[in-house]
Amino acid sequence: MTSHATVSAAIRAVLLTPDPRDKAMATRALVRDWRHGALAFAFETAMPDRPARPDRPELLAPRDMPRRGKGGSERGRIALWHSLAHIEFVAIDLALDMAGRFGADMDREFVDDFLDVAADEAMHFGLLARKLRNHGSHYGALPAHAGLWQAAEETRHDVAARLAIVPMVLEARGLDITPATRDRVAAQGDSAGARILQRILDDEIRHVGYGTKHFLRVASRRGQNPPNLWNLLVNRHFRGALKPPFNDSARQAAGLSREFYAAVAR
C-alpha cells in the first residue's frame, strides 16, 4: 500500500517517477491501491506541468527522428519495438494525468476508467520492454519522438479537449495502424510479437471506448452535439491531419462512429 492517502497525491508521485520500470510498477501498485479502497477520492494535489522523464531515450522533434530501417532487418525490428515502447511509456503518463487533472470535475467512474487505462499501458510497456531485451536492446537505446506529451499540454485546461484528442484521435489512430503492423510481424514469423500487438489492439478498443463514453457525457452536460463539439476541438487542438484508411469496425466497437471523423478526414 502506498503512503499517499489520496488518489491525486498518489498520481502526482507516479508522474514524477522518472525511471521507466519504476514508473510502470508504481502505476500498477497505485491502481491496486485504488481498487482496494486505500486511496481517497480527493484532488487537493495539483498535477505537474510535465511528468518526470528518464535521461534516455533522447527526445527528438518528429522531423529529426532517424529513419527506422527496413522492417525485416534486426535493426528495423528493434526500432519498431522501441517506438512502440515509447508510445506506451508516454501513454502511462497521459492516462494518469487524465485521472488526476480532471477527476475532481468528473466522477469516480472516470477515475476508475483512466486508472484502468494506466494499468494497461504499464503492462503493455512491460511486454514491449521485455521484447526489446529479447532482441538484445532496451528502452532508451534509441532516440524517441518528443511530441507525444504535446497533446496533453495543449488540452490541459479542458477535459472535453483532452478526451477529444488523446483517446479519440491519438489512441484511435492505433486502432487503424496496429492490425497491419501485427500482420507484418506475424508474416516475419514472430508469433509472440503478433500476440503482443493483438493484446494492445484489444485493450486500445476499450480505451477509445472510455474516452468516447466520457466525451459524450461532457457534451451532453454542456448541451452540445457530440460530433460537432469533437470536430471543433480537433480543429482547434490537433496539429495534424486525420488520414485514412480508418479501421471503421474497431472504431465502431469503441463507440466512435464515422459521424465523428468523416468531416475532418482528409
Buried (B, 14 or more C-beta within 10 A) or exposed (E): EBEBEBBBBBBBBBBEBEEBBEBBBBBBBBBBBBEEEBBBBEBEBEBBEEBEBBEBBEBBEEEEBEEBBEBEEEBBBBBBBBBBBBBBBBBBBBBBBBBBBBBBEBEEEBBBBBBBBBBBBBBBBBBBBEBBEEBEBBBBBBBBBBBBBEBBEBBBEBBBBBBBBBBBBBBBBBBBEBBEBBEBBBEBEBEEBBBBBBBBBEBBBBBBBBBBBBBBBBBEEEEBEBBEBBBBBBEEBBEEEBEEEBBBEBBEBBBBBEEBBEBBEE
